[in-house]
């Protein structure tokens, strides 16, 4: 039986397993990815992970600055189905009309929840306890096309963006494999999205500046979890008359009663194995691991003793 003719669209490392699956199950005629850019510490011009893997597999690659730049080249490739995973570019309506079947996207949320560029990070930041993947047909709107299938998973209290990606990538692979098997049998499922849409906007640097005086403990903890991939979460640290931004690596919610006398940002306790207990706008939070500028990550307790912190210090207030 002839294999389905496909084009793959993707860019980062998380897209690579999906390219490999598509290569196994279909006849990949072209891989479209973003152009070479400065990467790494040396900022040398180098290909993205998808392009690198595609060349290793012997697949033809196109890296246009914009899809419209090479529209004619892509239109000349005979393909029946497109598959996009974290491609990072918008598809124009005339481009979506090129393949006979359409273009599928693997999105890391249960659409219409968390439409946008950062569904994994925002699921944690927004306090979701369940998420999943959606394989859906791309339409001109943002992540609003009909669904082929969805798969669910729980978000555990100890999950952060990195561990949640580790759950969702194989879940998405399972979903894409099932989708391709269904299409091979002639089943072109199109189910309307149900429910009220929510958004997952891309994270900016200012989103990572976390102020205990302005955030409840659970909100601050969720942001640290969500920012495990992306801009690094930081809190203001004021000591000796100077303020710097201290990167948080790990935090933990405290179930202990709130100190009503302390101002938000105040150090309540310092404990071995736990770290620094800090008063928030609502509730308390443990800073368990921190990463001072120019140093290696360390326990918050070691940082506190190194800086001479003591309970009662308003250390985390600008």
C-alpha positions as a Markdown table, in Angstrom:
| # | Residue | x | y | z |
|---|---|---|---|---|
| 1 | Unk | 0.0 | 0.0 | 0.0 |
| 2 | Unk | 1.3 | 3.5 | -0.9 |
| 3 | Unk | 2.2 | 5.6 | 2.1 |
| 4 | Unk | 0.5 | 9.0 | 2.7 |
| 5 | Unk | 2.5 | 11.9 | 1.2 |
| 6 | Unk | 3.2 | 14.4 | 3.9 |
| 7 | Unk | 5.1 | 17.7 | 4.7 |
| 8 | Unk | 6.3 | 18.3 | 8.3 |
| 9 | Unk | 6.4 | 21.7 | 9.9 |
| 10 | Unk | 8.4 | 22.1 | 13.2 |
| 11 | Unk | 11.4 | 23.8 | 14.8 |
| 12 | Unk | 12.5 | 22.9 | 18.4 |
| 13 | Unk | 13.8 | 19.7 | 20.0 |
| 14 | Unk | 10.4 | 18.7 | 21.2 |
| 15 | Unk | 9.2 | 18.5 | 17.5 |
| 16 | Unk | 11.9 | 16.0 | 16.6 |
| 17 | Unk | 10.2 | 12.8 | 17.8 |
| 18 | Unk | 7.1 | 13.8 | 15.8 |
| 19 | Unk | 9.2 | 14.1 | 12.7 |
| 20 | Unk | 10.7 | 10.7 | 13.3 |
| 21 | Unk | 7.2 | 9.2 | 13.8 |
| 22 | Unk | 6.0 | 10.8 | 10.6 |
| 23 | Unk | 9.1 | 9.5 | 8.7 |
| 24 | Unk | 8.3 | 6.0 | 9.9 |
| 25 | Unk | 4.6 | 6.1 | 9.0 |
| 26 | Unk | 4.4 | 8.2 | 5.9 |
| 27 | Unk | 6.3 | 9.4 | 2.9 |
| 28 | Unk | 7.7 | 12.7 | 4.1 |
| 29 | Unk | 8.3 | 14.8 | 0.9 |
| 30 | Unk | 9.6 | 18.0 | 2.7 |
| 31 | Unk | 10.5 | 19.4 | 6.1 |
| 32 | Unk | 9.7 | 23.1 | 6.6 |
| 33 | Unk | 11.4 | 24.7 | 9.5 |
| 34 | Unk | 12.8 | 28.0 | 10.7 |
| 35 | Unk | 15.9 | 29.4 | 9.2 |
| 36 | Unk | 19.4 | 29.0 | 10.8 |
| 37 | Unk | 20.0 | 31.4 | 13.6 |
| 38 | Unk | 22.7 | 32.3 | 16.2 |
| 39 | Unk | 22.5 | 29.6 | 18.9 |
| 40 | Unk | 24.3 | 28.5 | 22.1 |
| 41 | Unk | 26.9 | 30.4 | 24.1 |
| 42 | Unk | 29.0 | 31.2 | 21.2 |
| 43 | Unk | 26.0 | 32.4 | 19.2 |
| 44 | Unk | 27.2 | 30.6 | 16.1 |
| 45 | Unk | 24.8 | 30.4 | 13.1 |
| 46 | Unk | 23.4 | 26.8 | 13.3 |
| 47 | Unk | 20.3 | 24.9 | 12.3 |
| 48 | Unk | 17.4 | 24.2 | 14.6 |
| 49 | Unk | 17.0 | 20.7 | 16.0 |
| 50 | Unk | 14.3 | 19.7 | 13.4 |
| 51 | Unk | 16.5 | 20.8 | 10.5 |
| 52 | Unk | 19.5 | 18.9 | 11.9 |
| 53 | Unk | 17.5 | 15.7 | 12.4 |
| 54 | Unk | 15.8 | 16.0 | 9.0 |
| 55 | Unk | 19.2 | 16.2 | 7.2 |
| 56 | Unk | 20.4 | 13.1 | 9.2 |
| 57 | Unk | 17.3 | 11.3 | 7.9 |
| 58 | Unk | 18.1 | 12.4 | 4.3 |
| 59 | Unk | 14.9 | 14.4 | 4.0 |
| 60 | Unk | 14.7 | 17.6 | 1.9 |
| 61 | Unk | 14.5 | 20.8 | 4.0 |
| 62 | Unk | 13.2 | 24.3 | 3.4 |
| 63 | Unk | 13.9 | 27.1 | 5.9 |
| 64 | Unk | 12.1 | 30.2 | 4.6 |
| 65 | Unk | 12.1 | 33.4 | 6.7 |
| 66 | Unk | 8.3 | 33.5 | 6.0 |
| 67 | Unk | 6.1 | 30.8 | 4.4 |
| 68 | Unk | 5.1 | 33.2 | 1.7 |
| 69 | Unk | 8.7 | 33.6 | 0.6 |
| 70 | Unk | 8.8 | 30.0 | -0.7 |
| 71 | Unk | 5.1 | 29.4 | -1.3 |
| 72 | Unk | 5.6 | 28.3 | -4.9 |
| 73 | Unk | 8.3 | 25.8 | -3.9 |
| 74 | Unk | 6.1 | 24.2 | -1.3 |
| 75 | Unk | 3.1 | 24.3 | -3.6 |
| 76 | Unk | 5.1 | 22.4 | -6.2 |
| 77 | Unk | 5.6 | 19.4 | -3.8 |
| 78 | Unk | 2.8 | 16.8 | -4.2 |
| 79 | Unk | 1.6 | 16.2 | -0.6 |
| 80 | Unk | -1.7 | 15.1 | 0.8 |
| 81 | Unk | -1.4 | 16.0 | 4.5 |
| 82 | Unk | 0.6 | 18.5 | 6.5 |
| 83 | Unk | 1.6 | 17.9 | 10.2 |
| 84 | Unk | 2.8 | 20.8 | 12.3 |
| 85 | Unk | 4.3 | 20.6 | 15.8 |
| 86 | Unk | 5.7 | 23.7 | 17.4 |
| 87 | Unk | 6.5 | 25.3 | 14.1 |
| 88 | Unk | 6.1 | 28.8 | 15.3 |
| 89 | Unk | 4.7 | 30.5 | 12.2 |
| 90 | Unk | 1.2 | 31.4 | 11.0 |
| 91 | Unk | -0.4 | 29.6 | 8.1 |
| 92 | Unk | -2.2 | 31.7 | 5.5 |
| 93 | Unk | -5.6 | 30.5 | 4.2 |
| 94 | Unk | -4.1 | 29.9 | 0.7 |
| 95 | Unk | -1.4 | 27.8 | 2.2 |
| 96 | Unk | -3.9 | 25.7 | 4.2 |
| 97 | Unk | -5.7 | 24.9 | 1.0 |
| 98 | Unk | -2.6 | 23.3 | -0.6 |
| 99 | Unk | -2.9 | 19.7 | 0.7 |
| 100 | Unk | -5.9 | 17.6 | -0.3 |
| 101 | Unk | -6.6 | 16.5 | 3.3 |
| 102 | Unk | -5.4 | 19.6 | 5.2 |
| 103 | Unk | -2.8 | 20.4 | 7.9 |
| 104 | Unk | -2.9 | 18.8 | 11.4 |
| 105 | Unk | -1.4 | 20.4 | 14.5 |
| 106 | Unk | -0.4 | 18.6 | 17.8 |
| 107 | Unk | -1.2 | 21.1 | 20.5 |
| 108 | Unk | -0.3 | 20.6 | 24.2 |
| 109 | Unk | -3.6 | 21.4 | 25.8 |
| 110 | Unk | -7.2 | 20.2 | 25.8 |
| 111 | Unk | -8.6 | 22.7 | 23.3 |
| 112 | Unk | -10.4 | 25.1 | 23.5 |
| 113 | Unk | -8.5 | 25.5 | 26.8 |
| 114 | Unk | -5.1 | 27.3 | 26.6 |
| 115 | Unk | -5.1 | 28.4 | 22.9 |
| 116 | Unk | -1.8 | 30.1 | 22.2 |
| 117 | Unk | 2.0 | 29.7 | 22.3 |
| 118 | Unk | 2.6 | 28.6 | 25.9 |
| 119 | Unk | 0.0 | 26.0 | 26.9 |
| 120 | Unk | 2.2 | 23.9 | 29.1 |
| 121 | Unk | 3.7 | 26.8 | 31.0 |
| 122 | Unk | 0.3 | 28.5 | 31.4 |
| 123 | Unk | -1.5 | 25.4 | 32.5 |
| 124 | Unk | 0.7 | 25.5 | 35.6 |
| 125 | Unk | 0.7 | 29.2 | 36.1 |
| 126 | Unk | -3.1 | 29.3 | 35.8 |
| 127 | Unk | -3.5 | 26.4 | 38.3 |
| 128 | Unk | -4.9 | 23.7 | 36.1 |
| 129 | Unk | -5.0 | 20.2 | 37.6 |
| 130 | Unk | -5.6 | 18.4 | 34.3 |
| 131 | Unk | -4.4 | 19.0 | 30.7 |
| 132 | Unk | -3.5 | 16.9 | 27.7 |
| 133 | Unk | -3.0 | 17.0 | 24.0 |
| 134 | Unk | -5.2 | 17.9 | 21.0 |
| 135 | Unk | -4.7 | 16.8 | 17.4 |
| 136 | Unk | -6.7 | 19.3 | 15.4 |
| 137 | Unk | -7.1 | 20.6 | 11.9 |
| 138 | Unk | -5.5 | 24.1 | 11.4 |
| 139 | Unk | -7.8 | 26.9 | 10.4 |
| 140 | Unk | -7.0 | 30.6 | 9.9 |
| 141 | Unk | -8.0 | 31.4 | 13.5 |
| 142 | Unk | -5.7 | 30.7 | 16.5 |
| 143 | Unk | -6.0 | 27.1 | 17.5 |
| 144 | Unk | -9.7 | 27.0 | 16.8 |
| 145 | Unk | -10.0 | 24.3 | 14.1 |
| 146 | Unk | -12.0 | 21.0 | 14.5 |
| 147 | Unk | -10.5 | 18.2 | 16.6 |
| 148 | Unk | -9.4 | 14.9 | 15.4 |
| 149 | Unk | -8.7 | 13.5 | 18.9 |
| 150 | Unk | -7.7 | 14.4 | 22.5 |
| 151 | Unk | -5.8 | 12.6 | 25.2 |
| 152 | Unk | -5.8 | 13.6 | 28.9 |
| 153 | Unk | -3.3 | 13.6 | 31.8 |
| 154 | Unk | -3.3 | 14.9 | 35.4 |
| 155 | Unk | -1.0 | 17.7 | 36.6 |
| 156 | Unk | 0.5 | 16.8 | 39.9 |
| 157 | Unk | 1.4 | 19.3 | 42.6 |
| 158 | Unk | 5.1 | 18.5 | 42.1 |
| 159 | Unk | 5.0 | 18.9 | 38.3 |
| 160 | Unk | 6.7 | 21.8 | 36.7 |
| 161 | Unk | 7.0 | 22.8 | 33.0 |
| 162 | Unk | 9.8 | 20.4 | 32.3 |
| 163 | Unk | 8.1 | 17.3 | 33.9 |
| 164 | Unk | 4.8 | 18.2 | 32.2 |
| 165 | Unk | 6.5 | 18.4 | 28.8 |
| 166 | Unk | 8.0 | 15.0 | 29.6 |
| 167 | Unk | 4.4 | 13.6 | 30.0 |
| 168 | Unk | 2.8 | 15.4 | 27.1 |
| 169 | Unk | 5.4 | 14.7 | 24.4 |
| 170 | Unk | 4.8 | 10.9 | 24.4 |
| 171 | Unk | 1.1 | 11.5 | 24.9 |
| 172 | Unk | 1.1 | 13.6 | 21.7 |
| 173 | Unk | 3.1 | 10.9 | 19.9 |
| 174 | Unk | 0.5 | 8.3 | 20.8 |
| 175 | Unk | -2.2 | 10.7 | 19.6 |
| 176 | Unk | -0.5 | 11.4 | 16.3 |
| 177 | Unk | 0.1 | 7.7 | 15.6 |
| 178 | Unk | -3.5 | 7.0 | 16.2 |
| 179 | Unk | -4.5 | 9.9 | 14.0 |
| 180 | Unk | -2.3 | 8.7 | 11.1 |
| 181 | Unk | -3.7 | 5.1 | 11.5 |
| 182 | Unk | -7.2 | 6.5 | 11.3 |
| 183 | Unk | -6.5 | 8.6 | 8.2 |
| 184 | Unk | -4.9 | 5.6 | 6.5 |
| 185 | Unk | -8.2 | 3.8 | 6.9 |
| 186 | Unk | -10.1 | 6.8 | 5.4 |
| 187 | Unk | -11.4 | 8.2 | 8.7 |
| 188 | Unk | -11.1 | 12.0 | 8.6 |
| 189 | Unk | -12.5 | 12.9 | 12.0 |
| 190 | Unk | -13.6 | 16.6 | 12.5 |
| 191 | Unk | -15.2 | 17.3 | 15.9 |
| 192 | Unk | -16.1 | 20.9 | 16.9 |
| 193 | Unk | -14.3 | 22.2 | 20.0 |
| 194 | Unk | -16.6 | 22.3 | 23.0 |
| 195 | Unk | -16.4 | 24.8 | 25.9 |
| 196 | Unk | -15.3 | 28.3 | 26.7 |
| 197 | Unk | -11.8 | 29.1 | 25.2 |
| 198 | Unk | -9.0 | 30.2 | 27.5 |
| 199 | Unk | -5.7 | 31.7 | 26.3 |
| 200 | Unk | -2.0 | 30.8 | 26.8 |
| 201 | Unk | 0.0 | 33.8 | 25.7 |
| 202 | Unk | 3.8 | 33.5 | 25.3 |
| 203 | Unk | 5.7 | 34.5 | 28.4 |
| 204 | Unk | 7.7 | 37.7 | 28.6 |
| 205 | Unk | 10.6 | 38.6 | 30.8 |
| 206 | Unk | 8.5 | 40.8 | 33.0 |
| 207 | Unk | 6.2 | 37.8 | 33.7 |
| 208 | Unk | 9.1 | 36.2 | 35.6 |
| 209 | Unk | 9.6 | 39.1 | 38.1 |
| 210 | Unk | 7.7 | 37.8 | 41.1 |
| 211 | Unk | 6.9 | 40.0 | 44.0 |
| 212 | Unk | 5.7 | 38.3 | 47.3 |
| 213 | Unk | 4.0 | 41.6 | 48.3 |
| 214 | Unk | 1.8 | 41.4 | 45.2 |
| 215 | Unk | 1.2 | 37.6 | 44.9 |
| 216 | Unk | -0.5 | 35.0 | 47.0 |
| 217 | Unk | 1.7 | 32.0 | 47.9 |
| 218 | Unk | -0.1 | 29.6 | 45.6 |
| 219 | Unk | 0.1 | 32.0 | 42.6 |
| 220 | Unk | 3.8 | 32.6 | 43.2 |
| 221 | Unk | 4.4 | 28.8 | 43.5 |
| 222 | Unk | 2.5 | 28.1 | 40.3 |
| 223 | Unk | 4.6 | 30.7 | 38.4 |
| 224 | Unk | 7.8 | 29.1 | 39.6 |
| 225 | Unk | 6.5 | 25.8 | 38.3 |
| 226 | Unk | 5.4 | 27.2 | 35.0 |
| 227 | Unk | 8.6 | 29.2 | 34.4 |
| 228 | Unk | 10.8 | 26.1 | 34.7 |
| 229 | Unk | 10.9 | 26.4 | 30.9 |
| 230 | Unk | 11.2 | 30.0 | 29.7 |
| 231 | Unk | 12.2 | 33.2 | 31.5 |
| 232 | Unk | 13.7 | 32.4 | 34.8 |
| 233 | Unk | 11.5 | 33.3 | 37.9 |
| 234 | Unk | 13.1 | 35.9 | 40.1 |
| 235 | Unk | 12.2 | 37.7 | 43.3 |
| 236 | Unk | 13.5 | 41.0 | 44.6 |
| 237 | Unk | 16.2 | 40.5 | 47.3 |
| 238 | Unk | 17.0 | 43.6 | 49.4 |
| 239 | Unk | 19.9 | 43.3 | 51.8 |
| 240 | Unk | 22.5 | 45.8 | 53.1 |
| 241 | Unk | 20.7 | 48.6 | 51.4 |
| 242 | Unk | 20.9 | 47.1 | 47.9 |
| 243 | Unk | 18.3 | 45.3 | 45.8 |
| 244 | Unk | 19.0 | 42.6 | 43.3 |
| 245 | Unk | 16.8 | 40.0 | 41.5 |
| 246 | Unk | 17.3 | 36.5 | 42.9 |
| 247 | Unk | 16.4 | 33.5 | 40.7 |
| 248 | Unk | 14.1 | 30.9 | 42.3 |
| 249 | Unk | 14.7 | 27.3 | 41.3 |
| 250 | Unk | 12.3 | 25.5 | 43.7 |
| 251 | Unk | 9.5 | 26.6 | 46.0 |
| 252 | Unk | 7.0 | 24.8 | 48.2 |
| 253 | Unk | 3.7 | 25.9 | 49.6 |
| 254 | Unk | 3.4 | 26.1 | 53.4 |
| 255 | Unk | 0.3 | 24.9 | 55.2 |
| 256 | Unk | 1.4 | 26.7 | 58.4 |
| 257 | Unk | -0.7 | 29.6 | 59.8 |
| 258 | Unk | 0.1 | 33.0 | 58.3 |
| 259 | Unk | 1.9 | 35.5 | 60.5 |
| 260 | Unk | -0.5 | 38.5 | 60.6 |
| 261 | Unk | 2.1 | 40.8 | 62.1 |
| 262 | Unk | 4.7 | 40.5 | 59.3 |
| 263 | Unk | 4.7 | 42.4 | 56.1 |
| 264 | Unk | 4.7 | 40.5 | 52.8 |
| 265 | Unk | 8.2 | 39.7 | 51.7 |
| 266 | Unk | 9.4 | 39.2 | 55.3 |
| 267 | Unk | 11.6 | 36.2 | 56.3 |
| 268 | Unk | 9.5 | 34.2 | 58.8 |
| 269 | Unk | 11.9 | 31.2 | 59.4 |
| 270 | Unk | 15.0 | 29.6 | 58.1 |
| 271 | Unk | 15.3 | 25.8 | 58.4 |
| 272 | Unk | 17.7 | 23.2 | 57.3 |
| 273 | Unk | 16.2 | 20.9 | 54.6 |
| 274 | Unk | 13.4 | 23.4 | 54.0 |
| 275 | Unk | 14.9 | 26.7 | 53.3 |
| 276 | Unk | 13.5 | 30.2 | 53.8 |
| 277 | Unk | 9.8 | 30.7 | 54.8 |
| 278 | Unk | 8.6 | 34.0 | 53.3 |
| 279 | Unk | 5.3 | 35.9 | 53.9 |
| 280 | Unk | 3.3 | 36.5 | 50.7 |
| 281 | Unk | 0.3 | 38.8 | 50.1 |
| 282 | Unk | -1.7 | 35.8 | 51.1 |
| 283 | Unk | -0.2 | 32.8 | 52.7 |
| 284 | Unk | 3.4 | 31.7 | 53.2 |
| 285 | Unk | 5.9 | 30.0 | 50.9 |
| 286 | Unk | 9.2 | 28.1 | 51.3 |
| 287 | Unk | 12.0 | 29.1 | 49.0 |
| 288 | Unk | 13.9 | 25.8 | 48.9 |
| 289 | Unk | 16.5 | 26.3 | 46.2 |
| 290 | Unk | 17.9 | 29.6 | 44.6 |
| 291 | Unk | 20.4 | 30.6 | 42.0 |
| 292 | Unk | 22.3 | 33.8 | 42.8 |
| 293 | Unk | 23.8 | 35.7 | 39.9 |
| 294 | Unk | 27.3 | 34.4 | 39.0 |
| 295 | Unk | 27.1 | 31.4 | 41.2 |
| 296 | Unk | 25.8 | 27.8 | 41.1 |
| 297 | Unk | 22.3 | 26.9 | 42.3 |
| 298 | Unk | 22.2 | 26.3 | 46.1 |
| 299 | Unk | 19.9 | 25.5 | 48.9 |
| 300 | Unk | 18.0 | 28.5 | 50.1 |
| 301 | Unk | 19.1 | 27.8 | 53.7 |
| 302 | Unk | 22.8 | 28.0 | 52.6 |
| 303 | Unk | 22.1 | 31.2 | 50.8 |
| 304 | Unk | 20.4 | 32.7 | 53.9 |
| 305 | Unk | 23.3 | 31.9 | 56.1 |
| 306 | Unk | 25.8 | 33.1 | 53.6 |
| 307 | Unk | 24.0 | 36.5 | 53.4 |
| 308 | Unk | 23.4 | 36.7 | 57.2 |
| 309 | Unk | 19.6 | 36.6 | 56.9 |
| 310 | Unk | 17.5 | 36.2 | 60.0 |
| 311 | Unk | 13.8 | 35.9 | 60.8 |
| 312 | Unk | 12.1 | 39.3 | 60.7 |
| 313 | Unk | 14.2 | 40.7 | 57.8 |
| 314 | Unk | 12.2 | 42.3 | 55.0 |
| 315 | Unk | 14.5 | 40.7 | 52.5 |
| 316 | Unk | 12.1 | 40.1 | 49.6 |
| 317 | Unk | 10.6 | 43.6 | 49.3 |
| 318 | Unk | 11.8 | 46.1 | 46.7 |
